[in-house]
Amino acid sequence: MMQRQRGITGPETAIILSAFVIVASVFAFTILPVGNFAAQQSSETADADIEQARGTLNQGGWLVARTGSVSGTTSAVQAAFTLSLAI
């Protein structure tokens, strides 16, 4: 009259748990380097953009030119203006 009942035993639970841990660790070791690589690439891109912006000059203020006679014609002989870095 006793029915045989079956359930998950301790060793079966341990095997399933260790399988989940192994799969999760493989997934983590696969995904984390990709994230680090993407962060490094974006950092290099930002550094290159900043370096390019440092090389860009803007004219600020007035442009002042002095005229004079050059070979019988009136021309600009001297110019003065202010330059500043773009950033």
Secondary structure, DSSP 8 states (H G I E B T S, - for coil): ---------HHHHHHHHHHHHHHHHHHHHHHHHHHHHHHHHHHHHHHHHHHHHHT-EEEEEEEEEEEEEETTEEEEEEEEEEEEE--
